[in-house]
Every structure is written in C-alpha cells, then in structure tokens.
Amino acid sequence: MNLEKLENELVEALRLAATSLPKDVQEFLEKAYERETNPVGKAQLKAILDNVFYAREKKLPMCQDTGIQTFFVVAGYDFPHLKEVPKIIENAVIRATKEVPLRPNTVHPFLEKNPGNNTGRFIPYINWSFVEGSELKIYCLPKGGGSENMCTLAMLPPGKGLKGIKEFVVEHVYKMGGKPCPPTILGIGIGGGADIAISLGKKAILRKLGERHPEDFVAKLELEILEAVNKLGIGPMGLGGDTTVLDVHIEYAHRHPASLPVGIVVQCWADRRAVVKVREDGDVEVVQ
C-alpha cells in the first residue's frame, strides 16, 4: 500500500474531526434542541448548532481547544506495515497542527515547555488492539482539556453493585455541573483494574451515539443512567434544561473479587472523532 497516502488521509481525518461534527452527534443535538423546554437551554443548543454549521462551512475548528491527539489502532495481525504506523501518525499530527491548524496543546508536565507541534513524550498516544486479518483501523480522538478534567475513577466496594455504580455516576454528573460543556457523552468503564476501567471508558466514547451495547442488560443500564442524569436538570452549558447528557456508553471487563473499578470518561458536546480504514487491497478511506 501507499504509506504516503495513509499519512495524507490521517491529516484529513484530523481535519475532519476538528472541523466537522459527526452526523450522529449533530442529529442528537438537533433532537435535544427540538424537545428542550427551558428557553435558556434552548438558546444554548441553538448557539452550539450554529457553531457546528459555521465550522463545517468554513472548515475551521469548532472549538479553540483542539484537544490532545489520541489514537485507537485496531490492527489485523497480518497488516504488513505495523512498524511504520506510529511514525505515520506522528507525522500526520505534526502536519495537521500546521495545516488545519490545530492548537499546540502538549506541555511538559514539569518544565512547562511546549514543542509547538502536538507531540511529546508518549504523545500522540496510541492504544493498540489486534484482530484477525490484514486490515487496519485508526480511530482519531482529539480530546479537549475541559471534558478530560472531569474524568474520574472510583474503586467501589464490590457490595455496592449496580446501585452503587448508578449512584456514583449521577453524583459525579451533579458535581460537574456546567464545567465539561454539556450536553456531554459519558463513557463508563466497569471492571478490570483502575487503568483498565478508564481505558474502557475512553473506548466507549468512540461508539456512535444511539449505538447500544450488544448485551441487553448492559444496554438497559446505559439507558437507565442516561435517564437518571438528565433528571438532574443541569442542561446545556450548565444553565438549566432537559438534556445534560446526550448518551451513555458502557464497556466492561471481568474484575478482581475485592474491587469494583468504575471509570467515567466525559466527552463535551464537541464529540470529535474520525476513522481511517485501510482495507486488504490497500485502499484507504476516512469516515466518521
């Protein structure tokens, strides 16, 4: 396959993610606007939708915070160019920072130095998983700082069970208020260990809105939590209204008998994402 083409398409994927909200997210925002009964909340949703329109039309970032460039790579065991992928991703991030443009967001945690190109130690961060075959999928997730600051983890006593999980999520959404720029999307990772729960939560927000977990009891829990958090009335931008959370996605892993990890990953209304797909024949496609 043409590796230069893969890099070019990754640059375009980062541009698409920054400037064009996925259609499923826009549709959920439009539905929230239509059913909103609070005039202030409705005005906030109108402003958000206007912003989405102008960003797409002008091909400009929809938010001044263009995020930390994070990638989830799903690679076939037989994909022939695995060792080149990290460098291709890094090159694409450097180019996109200049060409889109993206705000340089990577700062050394101790020295406060910013390299100016959205790279740094372990950044761009790549989360790897492997499947059968020779295809490749690269999920681009530019995650903003405001919503990332609201992510949290609890190591609940196992006896708390589902009731404790629900209470923890609802209490956290209440405490967040308008800080993560609601209406938000919640990715909830349950089980595994502390790091696994948070990672599962971040993977969960890659799912399209309205796409339920394939297991019925998990899908039911997603809807129960969604209903509960929207009863809080926090509303768009925290100014009151019917929609505080657009959707809830849950992923889980088996856990140790002594612990019940629950990781909450919060995504703001600007649920930016794009996917680069490389097929077996080498054809490259960018989708949202």
Backbone as CSV, one residue per row, in Angstrom:
resi,resn,N_x,N_y,N_z,CA_x,CA_y,CA_z,C_x,C_y,C_z
1,MET,0.831,-1.199,0.000,0.000,0.000,0.000,0.871,1.257,0.000
2,ASN,0.258,2.380,-0.319,0.965,3.654,-0.391,0.961,4.308,0.998
3,LEU,2.111,4.283,1.674,2.196,4.829,3.029,2.042,6.342,3.044
4,GLU,2.480,6.992,1.980,2.300,8.451,1.878,0.806,8.797,1.838
5,LYS,0.029,7.966,1.146,-1.416,8.183,1.093,-2.033,8.013,2.469
6,LEU,-1.566,7.020,3.234,-2.088,6.816,4.585,-1.838,8.048,5.444
7,GLU,-0.635,8.607,5.356,-0.334,9.814,6.127,-1.232,10.971,5.700
8,ASN,-1.413,11.135,4.391,-2.269,12.215,3.892,-3.700,12.062,4.387
9,GLU,-4.201,10.828,4.369,-5.579,10.588,4.811,-5.715,10.793,6.317
10,LEU,-4.669,10.503,7.066,-4.706,10.768,8.505,-4.770,12.266,8.778
11,VAL,-4.033,13.046,8.010,-4.119,14.505,8.140,-5.547,14.961,7.871
12,GLU,-6.162,14.420,6.827,-7.539,14.787,6.504,-8.509,14.325,7.586
13,ALA,-8.236,13.161,8.199,-9.090,12.680,9.287,-9.030,13.624,10.479
14,LEU,-7.832,14.110,10.794,-7.686,15.059,11.894,-8.367,16.381,11.565
15,ARG,-8.300,16.785,10.303,-9.008,17.989,9.876,-10.523,17.792,10.003
16,LEU,-10.990,16.655,9.536,-12.420,16.360,9.597,-12.909,16.329,11.034
17,ALA,-12.151,15.673,11.902,-12.556,15.579,13.309,-12.641,16.957,13.960
18,ALA,-11.693,17.833,13.639,-11.642,19.157,14.267,-12.709,20.105,13.751
19,THR,-13.120,19.946,12.495,-13.971,20.946,11.852,-15.397,20.488,11.565
20,SER,-15.645,19.192,11.605,-16.960,18.683,11.210,-17.468,17.672,12.239
21,LEU,-18.510,18.042,12.953,-19.062,17.145,13.965,-19.707,15.936,13.283
22,PRO,-19.490,14.726,13.793,-20.133,13.556,13.192,-21.652,13.724,13.106
23,LYS,-22.241,13.164,12.061,-23.673,13.348,11.817,-24.534,12.830,12.969
24,ASP,-24.122,11.723,13.595,-24.923,11.182,14.693,-24.972,12.151,15.867
25,VAL,-23.843,12.835,16.129,-23.811,13.798,17.238,-24.667,15.012,16.901
26,GLN,-24.557,15.499,15.676,-25.376,16.635,15.264,-26.863,16.303,15.358
27,GLU,-27.238,15.102,14.927,-28.647,14.700,14.995,-29.141,14.652,16.438
28,PHE,-28.308,14.177,17.360,-28.705,14.135,18.766,-28.849,15.550,19.332
29,LEU,-27.963,16.455,18.923,-28.073,17.842,19.366,-29.337,18.494,18.804
30,GLU,-29.656,18.203,17.548,-30.871,18.756,16.932,-32.125,18.238,17.628
31,LYS,-32.143,16.961,17.979,-33.290,16.402,18.696,-33.412,17.006,20.083
32,ALA,-32.255,17.225,20.729,-32.279,17.864,22.048,-32.843,19.277,21.953
33,TYR,-32.461,19.984,20.888,-32.980,21.342,20.667,-34.495,21.325,20.467
34,GLU,-34.980,20.380,19.694,-36.413,20.308,19.395,-37.258,20.029,20.633
35,ARG,-36.743,19.216,21.549,-37.549,18.841,22.713,-37.260,19.696,23.953
36,GLU,-36.269,20.592,23.875,-35.896,21.402,25.039,-37.032,22.344,25.438
37,THR,-37.381,22.340,26.713,-38.473,23.174,27.220,-37.978,24.403,27.970
38,ASN,-36.689,24.427,28.304,-36.119,25.571,29.008,-35.611,26.576,27.976
39,PRO,-36.115,27.814,27.965,-35.698,28.800,26.951,-34.193,29.061,26.936
40,VAL,-33.574,29.092,28.102,-32.132,29.336,28.160,-31.378,28.139,27.594
41,GLY,-31.814,26.942,27.972,-31.192,25.739,27.438,-31.346,25.647,25.927
42,LYS,-32.518,26.044,25.445,-32.772,26.018,24.002,-31.870,27.001,23.268
43,ALA,-31.655,28.156,23.863,-30.776,29.157,23.254,-29.332,28.661,23.190
44,GLN,-28.905,27.954,24.219,-27.550,27.409,24.223,-27.373,26.346,23.144
45,LEU,-28.369,25.491,22.983,-28.310,24.464,21.943,-28.319,25.090,20.548
46,LYS,-29.069,26.166,20.384,-29.082,26.875,19.100,-27.688,27.439,18.795
47,ALA,-27.044,28.002,19.814,-25.698,28.547,19.617,-24.713,27.437,19.243
48,ILE,-24.836,26.287,19.885,-23.967,25.148,19.579,-24.164,24.700,18.140
49,LEU,-25.420,24.561,17.716,-25.712,24.107,16.358,-25.254,25.123,15.314
50,ASP,-25.388,26.413,15.620,-24.877,27.440,14.710,-23.360,27.314,14.566
51,ASN,-22.695,27.068,15.685,-21.245,26.900,15.685,-20.833,25.700,14.835
52,VAL,-21.581,24.598,14.961,-21.312,23.391,14.176,-21.425,23.692,12.681
53,PHE,-22.468,24.431,12.317,-22.697,24.775,10.915,-21.553,25.612,10.351
54,TYR,-21.168,26.671,11.066,-20.145,27.570,10.545,-18.767,26.905,10.505
55,ALA,-18.477,26.040,11.498,-17.193,25.338,11.493,-17.074,24.446,10.265
56,ARG,-18.153,23.722,9.963,-18.131,22.837,8.796,-18.042,23.653,7.497
57,GLU,-18.822,24.736,7.429,-18.849,25.549,6.208,-17.501,26.214,5.944
58,LYS,-16.866,26.733,6.990,-15.608,27.476,6.828,-14.377,26.586,6.957
59,LYS,-14.619,25.294,7.304,-13.512,24.347,7.502,-12.527,24.849,8.564
60,LEU,-13.111,25.320,9.679,-12.335,25.797,10.807,-12.684,24.977,12.042
61,PRO,-11.745,24.838,12.988,-12.043,24.072,14.197,-13.283,24.592,14.915
62,MET,-14.110,23.670,15.375,-15.364,24.045,16.043,-15.135,24.524,17.471
63,CYS,-13.935,24.314,17.998,-13.603,24.772,19.347,-12.151,25.213,19.354
64,GLN,-11.849,26.243,20.137,-10.468,26.723,20.214,-9.550,25.679,20.840
65,ASP,-10.109,24.806,21.669,-9.333,23.703,22.230,-9.456,22.512,21.293
66,THR,-8.437,22.277,20.484,-8.478,21.176,19.515,-7.972,19.860,20.105
67,GLY,-7.717,19.852,21.417,-7.508,18.606,22.133,-6.110,18.036,22.094
68,ILE,-5.960,16.954,22.845,-4.776,16.106,22.766,-5.092,15.036,21.728
69,GLN,-4.205,14.843,20.782,-4.466,13.902,19.689,-4.213,12.468,20.176
70,THR,-5.301,11.724,20.328,-5.259,10.359,20.849,-5.750,9.406,19.769
71,PHE,-5.151,8.227,19.715,-5.486,7.279,18.657,-5.726,5.880,19.227
72,PHE,-6.753,5.241,18.700,-7.014,3.835,18.998,-6.823,3.067,17.690
73,VAL,-5.819,2.210,17.671,-5.483,1.466,16.457,-5.937,0.020,16.612
74,VAL,-6.774,-0.422,15.681,-7.202,-1.816,15.628,-6.539,-2.425,14.391
75,ALA,-5.558,-3.284,14.625,-4.729,-3.787,13.534,-4.922,-5.283,13.341
76,GLY,-5.026,-5.689,12.106,-5.006,-7.110,11.797,-3.612,-7.665,12.036
77,TYR,-3.532,-8.887,12.528,-2.220,-9.485,12.795,-1.347,-9.524,11.536
78,ASP,-1.977,-9.588,10.392,-1.230,-9.715,9.139,-1.072,-8.391,8.395
79,PHE,-1.429,-7.276,9.019,-1.217,-5.994,8.352,0.281,-5.802,8.132
80,PRO,0.718,-5.534,6.905,2.151,-5.609,6.577,3.012,-4.427,7.016
81,HIS,2.402,-3.342,7.508,3.200,-2.142,7.773,3.046,-1.650,9.218
82,LEU,2.904,-2.577,10.157,2.655,-2.175,11.544,3.759,-1.277,12.102
83,LYS,5.001,-1.606,11.802,6.090,-0.843,12.416,6.148,0.600,11.926
84,GLU,5.544,0.869,10.764,5.548,2.228,10.243,4.426,3.088,10.805
85,VAL,3.405,2.457,11.380,2.202,3.184,11.788,2.485,4.285,12.812
86,PRO,3.254,4.037,13.899,3.481,5.119,14.873,4.110,6.366,14.266
87,LYS,5.090,6.182,13.374,5.745,7.338,12.765,4.802,8.063,11.817
88,ILE,3.971,7.316,11.101,2.996,7.927,10.199,2.009,8.776,10.997
89,ILE,1.560,8.250,12.131,0.634,9.000,12.983,1.296,10.274,13.497
90,GLU,2.533,10.163,13.967,3.241,11.348,14.471,3.411,12.397,13.382
91,ASN,3.809,11.965,12.188,3.971,12.914,11.076,2.651,13.597,10.734
92,ALA,1.560,12.821,10.761,0.246,13.381,10.440,-0.166,14.427,11.470
93,VAL,0.127,14.182,12.742,-0.202,15.143,13.800,0.585,16.434,13.612
94,ILE,1.872,16.314,13.315,2.709,17.499,13.100,2.183,18.310,11.918
95,ARG,1.848,17.629,10.835,1.325,18.334,9.665,-0.030,18.971,9.945
96,ALA,-0.923,18.221,10.600,-2.267,18.744,10.876,-2.210,19.963,11.785
97,THR,-1.261,19.961,12.721,-1.111,21.111,13.620,-0.887,22.383,12.819
98,LYS,-0.122,22.285,11.762,0.182,23.439,10.923,-0.897,23.692,9.879
99,GLU,-1.407,22.633,9.264,-2.275,22.780,8.100,-3.740,23.033,8.447
100,VAL,-4.257,22.502,9.578,-5.701,22.632,9.840,-6.106,24.071,10.177
101,PRO,-5.527,24.813,11.139,-4.493,24.387,12.076,-5.098,23.867,13.373
102,LEU,-4.286,23.112,14.129,-4.649,22.670,15.471,-3.846,23.476,16.496
103,ARG,-4.454,23.756,17.622,-3.722,24.471,18.666,-2.673,23.544,19.287
104,PRO,-1.434,23.991,19.429,-0.427,23.161,20.090,-0.778,22.979,21.570
105,ASN,-1.075,21.750,21.961,-1.608,21.509,23.300,-0.729,20.645,24.193
106,THR,0.460,20.255,23.730,1.279,19.349,24.538,2.335,20.135,25.313
107,VAL,2.231,20.045,26.630,3.119,20.793,27.518,3.838,19.816,28.448
108,HIS,5.141,19.986,28.599,5.911,19.161,29.531,5.351,19.366,30.939
109,PRO,5.024,18.288,31.663,4.341,18.451,32.954,5.184,19.119,34.031
110,PHE,6.511,19.108,33.887,7.383,19.708,34.907,8.051,20.998,34.417
111,LEU,8.501,20.978,33.171,9.258,22.121,32.650,8.369,23.159,31.980
112,GLU,7.088,22.812,31.737,6.122,23.728,31.135,6.497,24.145,29.715
113,LYS,7.343,23.360,29.050,7.731,23.690,27.682,6.787,23.027,26.689
114,ASN,6.455,23.761,25.637,5.543,23.271,24.605,6.318,23.161,23.289
115,PRO,6.439,21.949,22.724,7.193,21.807,21.472,6.520,22.475,20.283
116,GLY,5.235,22.801,20.405,4.559,23.562,19.367,3.987,22.760,18.222
117,ASN,4.038,21.420,18.323,3.536,20.610,17.213,2.643,19.450,17.661
118,ASN,2.156,19.505,18.892,1.249,18.487,19.446,1.900,17.112,19.611
119,THR,3.223,17.099,19.775,3.912,15.857,20.096,4.642,16.028,21.422
120,GLY,5.153,14.933,21.947,5.885,14.948,23.205,6.057,13.525,23.701
121,ARG,6.493,13.376,24.922,6.703,12.045,25.499,5.375,11.289,25.557
122,PHE,5.299,10.156,24.870,4.112,9.303,24.774,2.936,9.972,24.061
123,ILE,3.168,11.124,23.442,2.112,11.845,22.738,2.556,12.094,21.297
124,PRO,1.778,11.812,20.265,0.395,11.322,20.347,0.321,9.919,20.951
125,TYR,-0.681,9.715,21.786,-0.827,8.439,22.481,-1.571,7.451,21.586
126,ILE,-1.046,6.228,21.512,-1.653,5.196,20.676,-2.040,4.010,21.540
127,ASN,-3.324,3.671,21.497,-3.845,2.493,22.194,-4.021,1.394,21.151
128,TRP,-3.319,0.276,21.329,-3.308,-0.794,20.331,-4.224,-1.943,20.711
129,SER,-4.893,-2.513,19.717,-5.565,-3.807,19.874,-5.445,-4.551,18.549
130,PHE,-5.518,-5.871,18.621,-5.255,-6.690,17.439,-6.393,-7.664,17.174
131,VAL,-6.641,-7.892,15.886,-7.723,-8.772,15.453,-7.207,-9.634,14.297
132,GLU,-8.001,-10.603,13.910,-7.641,-11.418,12.750,-7.689,-10.585,11.468
133,GLY,-6.877,-10.993,10.479,-6.934,-10.349,9.180,-5.761,-9.427,8.915
134,SER,-5.877,-8.651,7.852,-4.782,-7.768,7.443,-5.238,-6.327,7.233
135,GLU,-6.411,-5.983,7.783,-6.909,-4.615,7.661,-6.445,-3.778,8.851
136,LEU,-6.622,-2.469,8.737,-6.200,-1.538,9.785,-7.259,-0.467,9.966
137,LYS,-7.569,-0.151,11.217,-8.450,0.969,11.528,-7.740,1.870,12.529
138,ILE,-7.707,3.153,12.241,-7.114,4.128,13.148,-8.198,5.112,13.562
139,TYR,-8.609,5.042,14.835,-9.627,5.932,15.371,-8.942,7.178,15.928
140,CYS,-9.311,8.330,15.414,-8.746,9.603,15.853,-9.689,10.220,16.888
141,LEU,-9.146,10.536,18.049,-9.954,11.119,19.125,-9.234,12.341,19.690
142,PRO,-9.515,13.536,19.157,-8.935,14.753,19.733,-9.727,15.160,20.971
143,LYS,-9.167,14.894,22.146,-9.916,15.042,23.405,-9.560,16.362,24.080
144,GLY,-10.566,17.221,24.261,-10.364,18.527,24.857,-10.074,18.471,26.347
145,GLY,-9.396,19.503,26.839,-8.982,19.532,28.232,-10.113,19.737,29.221
146,GLY,-11.130,20.535,28.840,-12.218,20.796,29.776,-12.976,19.546,30.165
147,SER,-13.297,18.724,29.166,-14.007,17.478,29.467,-13.073,16.453,30.097
148,GLU,-11.806,16.444,29.674,-10.849,15.490,30.240,-10.641,15.749,31.733
149,ASN,-10.689,17.022,32.133,-10.539,17.357,33.548,-11.654,16.787,34.412
150,MET,-12.756,16.451,33.794,-13.907,15.931,34.534,-13.954,14.397,34.597
151,CYS,-12.978,13.734,33.975,-12.918,12.277,34.062,-12.562,11.872,35.497
152,THR,-13.061,10.723,35.915,-12.809,10.305,37.294,-12.845,8.792,37.411
153,LEU,-12.335,8.311,38.523,-12.279,6.880,38.804,-12.676,6.632,40.243
154,ALA,-13.450,5.581,40.472,-13.771,5.150,41.828,-13.517,3.654,41.934
155,MET,-12.889,3.256,43.030,-12.720,1.841,43.326,-13.780,1.493,44.373
156,LEU,-14.952,1.137,43.883,-16.078,0.898,44.772,-15.953,-0.453,45.483
157,PRO,-16.474,-0.553,46.690,-16.584,-1.876,47.309,-17.512,-2.744,46.459
158,PRO,-17.146,-3.989,46.184,-17.971,-4.837,45.316,-19.424,-4.936,45.757
159,GLY,-19.648,-4.830,47.042,-21.014,-4.939,47.558,-21.925,-3.812,47.107
160,LYS,-21.352,-2.720,46.600,-22.172,-1.600,46.123,-22.991,-1.994,44.897
161,GLY,-22.430,-2.871,44.069,-23.158,-3.404,42.922,-23.648,-2.344,41.946
162,LEU,-24.684,-2.709,41.178,-25.222,-1.804,40.159,-25.788,-0.531,40.781
163,LYS,-26.399,-0.650,41.936,-26.960,0.524,42.609,-25.854,1.524,42.921
164,GLY,-24.722,1.023,43.406,-23.599,1.900,43.721,-23.001,2.544,42.486
165,ILE,-22.952,1.795,41.380,-22.434,2.346,40.126,-23.309,3.507,39.667
166,LYS,-24.624,3.293,39.668,-25.552,4.348,39.236,-25.407,5.589,40.115
167,GLU,-25.357,5.373,41.433,-25.262,6.499,42.359,-23.960,7.284,42.132
168,PHE,-22.866,6.580,41.900,-21.583,7.237,41.676,-21.626,8.097,40.416
169,VAL,-22.201,7.570,39.336,-22.262,8.317,38.081,-23.153,9.552,38.226
170,VAL,-24.322,9.382,38.804,-25.252,10.505,38.952,-24.646,11.590,39.840
171,GLU,-24.016,11.181,40.934,-23.394,12.154,41.838,-22.276,12.915,41.131
172,HIS,-21.504,12.207,40.297,-20.408,12.883,39.604,-20.933,13.880,38.581
173,VAL,-21.968,13.511,37.840,-22.545,14.441,36.863,-23.086,15.681,37.577
174,TYR,-23.691,15.482,38.739,-24.206,16.607,39.519,-23.065,17.539,39.941
175,LYS,-21.951,16.955,40.394,-20.821,17.767,40.842,-20.166,18.522,39.681
176,MET,-20.162,17.917,38.499,-19.542,18.564,37.334,-20.263,19.837,36.945
177,GLY,-21.589,19.826,37.029,-22.356,20.984,36.602,-22.084,21.325,35.150
178,GLY,-21.757,22.588,34.890,-21.517,23.031,33.519,-20.059,22.990,33.098
179,LYS,-19.164,22.482,33.950,-17.725,22.532,33.645,-17.321,21.810,32.363
180,PRO,-17.900,20.636,32.041,-17.438,19.942,30.825,-18.172,20.349,29.555
181,CYS,-18.844,21.514,29.560,-19.593,21.992,28.389,-20.678,21.010,27.955
182,PRO,-21.660,20.760,28.822,-22.753,19.868,28.427,-23.639,20.514,27.364
183,PRO,-24.382,19.669,26.620,-24.622,18.250,26.871,-23.427,17.375,26.502
184,THR,-23.118,16.447,27.399,-21.942,15.618,27.272,-22.300,14.206,26.801
185,ILE,-21.258,13.428,26.587,-21.384,11.988,26.372,-20.559,11.332,27.470
186,LEU,-21.103,10.309,28.104,-20.383,9.600,29.156,-19.938,8.237,28.654
187,GLY,-18.639,7.973,28.767,-18.108,6.635,28.543,-17.783,6.044,29.901
188,ILE,-18.405,4.940,30.252,-18.231,4.343,31.575,-17.564,2.981,31.428
189,GLY,-16.393,2.840,32.034,-15.693,1.566,32.044,-15.857,0.914,33.397
190,ILE,-16.285,-0.326,33.408,-16.564,-1.037,34.654,-15.734,-2.318,34.699
191,GLY,-15.039,-2.525,35.813,-14.277,-3.748,35.998,-12.830,-3.613,35.605
192,GLY,-12.143,-4.754,35.470,-10.716,-4.747,35.197,-9.955,-4.214,36.394
193,GLY,-9.051,-3.290,36.161,-8.342,-2.575,37.215,-8.530,-1.093,37.010
194,ALA,-7.822,-0.283,37.794,-8.007,1.163,37.714,-7.723,1.688,36.308
195,ASP,-6.572,1.318,35.742,-6.216,1.802,34.413,-7.119,1.222,33.342
196,ILE,-7.540,-0.027,33.528,-8.399,-0.688,32.541,-9.759,-0.008,32.481
197,ALA,-10.312,0.339,33.642,-11.645,0.954,33.687,-11.658,2.283,32.934
198,ILE,-10.640,3.108,33.142,-10.580,4.386,32.443,-10.380,4.179,30.939
199,SER,-9.516,3.235,30.570,-9.288,2.945,29.157,-10.564,2.455,28.488
200,LEU,-11.315,1.604,29.174,-12.586,1.116,28.627,-13.574,2.266,28.444
201,GLY,-13.582,3.199,29.395,-14.467,4.350,29.274,-14.130,5.200,28.066
202,LYS,-12.833,5.350,27.790,-12.433,6.154,26.629,-12.776,5.428,25.331
203,LYS,-12.612,4.105,25.321,-13.007,3.345,24.136,-14.515,3.447,23.903
204,ALA,-15.261,3.519,24.986,-16.728,3.556,24.872,-17.203,4.801,24.140
205,ILE,-16.497,5.931,24.286,-16.973,7.152,23.629,-16.668,7.166,22.137
206,LEU,-15.948,6.149,21.656,-15.736,6.038,20.210,-16.996,5.550,19.496
207,ARG,-17.895,4.958,20.243,-19.119,4.405,19.662,-20.054,5.538,19.217
208,LYS,-20.769,5.331,18.124,-21.724,6.327,17.648,-22.866,6.481,18.648
209,LEU,-23.390,7.695,18.757,-24.497,7.934,19.678,-25.712,7.134,19.227
210,GLY,-26.378,6.541,20.220,-27.537,5.712,19.923,-27.195,4.261,19.673
211,GLU,-25.919,3.962,19.542,-25.488,2.576,19.323,-25.338,1.896,20.675
212,ARG,-26.269,1.016,20.986,-26.300,0.385,22.292,-25.302,-0.761,22.386
213,HIS,-24.909,-1.059,23.609,-24.035,-2.207,23.869,-24.736,-3.478,23.392
214,PRO,-23.997,-4.418,22.793,-24.633,-5.617,22.242,-25.282,-6.534,23.271
215,GLU,-24.898,-6.421,24.534,-25.523,-7.254,25.567,-26.693,-6.488,26.178
216,ASP,-27.849,-7.117,26.209,-29.081,-6.428,26.577,-29.034,-5.798,27.966
217,PHE,-28.470,-6.507,28.938,-28.504,-5.957,30.296,-27.591,-4.744,30.420
218,VAL,-26.511,-4.703,29.628,-25.631,-3.529,29.632,-26.322,-2.368,28.917
219,ALA,-26.974,-2.671,27.803,-27.719,-1.643,27.072,-28.805,-1.030,27.960
220,LYS,-29.457,-1.865,28.735,-30.501,-1.378,29.657,-29.902,-0.452,30.707
221,LEU,-28.727,-0.816,31.224,-28.057,0.017,32.220,-27.666,1.366,31.623
222,GLU,-27.212,1.375,30.384,-26.880,2.636,29.710,-28.082,3.577,29.704
223,LEU,-29.246,3.040,29.335,-30.453,3.866,29.245,-30.935,4.309,30.618
224,GLU,-30.786,3.452,31.609,-31.200,3.816,32.972,-30.356,4.973,33.503
225,ILE,-29.050,4.917,33.268,-28.172,6.001,33.724,-28.452,7.274,32.941
226,LEU,-28.674,7.150,31.639,-28.993,8.320,30.812,-30.236,9.036,31.342
227,GLU,-31.263,8.281,31.643,-32.497,8.875,32.166,-32.250,9.551,33.509
228,ALA,-31.462,8.900,34.363,-31.226,9.431,35.706,-30.443,10.740,35.674
229,VAL,-29.393,10.811,34.861,-28.575,12.037,34.850,-29.317,13.200,34.205
230,ASN,-30.204,12.914,33.270,-30.939,14.011,32.639,-32.051,14.545,33.534
231,LYS,-32.416,13.809,34.560,-33.380,14.309,35.535,-32.772,15.368,36.449
232,LEU,-31.445,15.505,36.420,-30.782,16.499,37.265,-31.102,17.923,36.824
233,GLY,-31.431,18.113,35.537,-31.804,19.444,35.053,-30.650,20.406,34.885
234,ILE,-29.417,19.905,34.840,-28.247,20.790,34.667,-28.325,21.511,33.329
235,GLY,-28.622,20.763,32.287,-28.897,21.354,30.983,-27.682,21.829,30.215
236,PRO,-27.908,22.310,28.987,-26.823,22.776,28.124,-25.992,23.881,28.779
237,MET,-24.695,23.687,28.773,-23.727,24.622,29.355,-23.973,24.859,30.851
238,GLY,-24.739,23.976,31.477,-24.986,24.087,32.910,-25.972,25.170,33.294
239,LEU,-26.735,25.678,32.318,-27.641,26.797,32.571,-29.094,26.360,32.730
240,GLY,-29.288,25.047,32.860,-30.641,24.526,33.075,-31.261,23.997,31.802
241,GLY,-31.945,22.865,31.930,-32.601,22.313,30.760,-32.819,20.818,30.864
242,ASP,-33.386,20.267,29.814,-33.787,18.864,29.817,-32.664,17.908,29.436
243,THR,-31.662,18.390,28.705,-30.602,17.497,28.225,-29.260,17.905,28.817
244,THR,-28.794,17.093,29.755,-27.469,17.275,30.337,-26.469,16.337,29.678
245,VAL,-26.937,15.134,29.328,-26.108,14.107,28.691,-26.815,13.610,27.438
246,LEU,-26.101,13.572,26.328,-26.678,13.101,25.069,-26.792,11.583,25.033
247,ASP,-25.780,10.896,25.561,-25.824,9.436,25.558,-24.827,8.886,26.569
248,VAL,-25.040,7.640,26.937,-24.175,6.915,27.877,-23.746,5.615,27.213
249,HIS,-22.441,5.375,27.181,-21.897,4.140,26.619,-21.096,3.417,27.697
250,ILE,-21.309,2.134,27.832,-20.627,1.336,28.844,-19.830,0.217,28.189
251,GLU,-18.622,0.011,28.675,-17.825,-1.175,28.357,-17.371,-1.793,29.674
252,TYR,-17.154,-3.096,29.686,-16.777,-3.729,30.956,-15.739,-4.823,30.747
253,ALA,-15.066,-5.150,31.845,-14.119,-6.258,31.878,-14.339,-7.013,33.185
254,HIS,-13.959,-8.269,33.219,-14.030,-9.009,34.479,-13.094,-8.362,35.493
255,ARG,-13.446,-8.458,36.752,-12.719,-7.752,37.806,-12.221,-8.725,38.873
256,HIS,-11.393,-8.204,39.763,-10.963,-8.943,40.953,-12.129,-9.001,41.940
257,PRO,-12.276,-10.094,42.689,-13.395,-10.173,43.650,-13.392,-9.074,44.699
258,ALA,-12.226,-8.470,44.948,-12.115,-7.484,46.025,-12.375,-6.054,45.584
259,SER,-12.563,-5.827,44.293,-12.706,-4.437,43.850,-13.715,-4.315,42.719
260,LEU,-14.314,-3.128,42.647,-15.257,-2.800,41.579,-14.854,-1.449,40.988
261,PRO,-13.911,-1.446,40.050,-13.483,-0.175,39.454,-14.562,0.388,38.526
262,VAL,-14.776,1.694,38.621,-15.692,2.386,37.717,-14.992,3.649,37.231
263,GLY,-14.709,3.694,35.940,-14.077,4.863,35.340,-15.089,5.634,34.510
264,ILE,-15.166,6.929,34.723,-16.065,7.780,33.948,-15.228,8.693,33.060
265,VAL,-15.399,8.552,31.753,-14.736,9.430,30.791,-15.795,10.351,30.201
266,VAL,-15.564,11.628,30.325,-16.542,12.630,29.912,-16.101,13.256,28.593
267,GLN,-17.032,13.326,27.664,-16.787,13.999,26.384,-17.768,15.162,26.266
268,CYS,-17.267,16.340,25.865,-18.136,17.505,25.722,-19.027,17.358,24.491
269,TRP,-19.888,18.340,24.267,-20.792,18.259,23.113,-20.024,18.135,21.806
270,ALA,-18.774,18.678,21.779,-17.941,18.581,20.576,-17.292,17.200,20.546
271,ASP,-18.104,16.213,20.271,-17.678,14.813,20.292,-16.938,14.498,18.991
272,ARG,-15.709,14.998,18.914,-14.933,14.950,17.667,-14.260,13.591,17.513
273,ARG,-14.444,13.002,16.346,-13.811,11.714,16.051,-13.842,11.461,14.556
274,ALA,-12.922,10.643,14.103,-12.879,10.201,12.703,-12.101,8.894,12.668
275,VAL,-12.321,8.120,11.618,-11.681,6.806,11.496,-11.030,6.696,10.123
276,VAL,-9.793,6.221,10.113,-9.109,5.893,8.865,-9.098,4.378,8.725
277,LYS,-9.656,3.889,7.622,-9.731,2.450,7.380,-8.818,2.077,6.218
278,VAL,-7.990,1.059,6.436,-7.146,0.523,5.373,-7.605,-0.901,5.094
279,ARG,-8.098,-1.125,3.895,-8.612,-2.448,3.533,-7.484,-3.371,3.072
280,GLU,-7.826,-4.633,2.880,-6.836,-5.630,2.477,-6.156,-5.272,1.162
281,ASP,-6.904,-4.633,0.248,-6.330,-4.272,-1.051,-5.494,-2.997,-0.998
282,GLY,-5.358,-2.402,0.203,-4.566,-1.192,0.355,-5.338,0.094,0.207
283,ASP,-6.609,0.014,-0.132,-7.433,1.219,-0.273,-7.630,1.878,1.080
284,VAL,-7.539,3.201,1.110,-7.642,3.959,2.371,-8.885,4.847,2.303
285,GLU,-9.657,4.845,3.406,-10.899,5.620,3.459,-11.011,6.319,4.814
286,VAL,-11.494,7.554,4.789,-11.754,8.295,6.023,-13.263,8.395,6.224
287,VAL,-13.716,7.992,7.411,-15.156,8.029,7.719,-15.363,8.603,9.103
288,GLN,-16.596,9.059,9.339,-16.999,9.440,10.687,-18.158,8.537,11.118
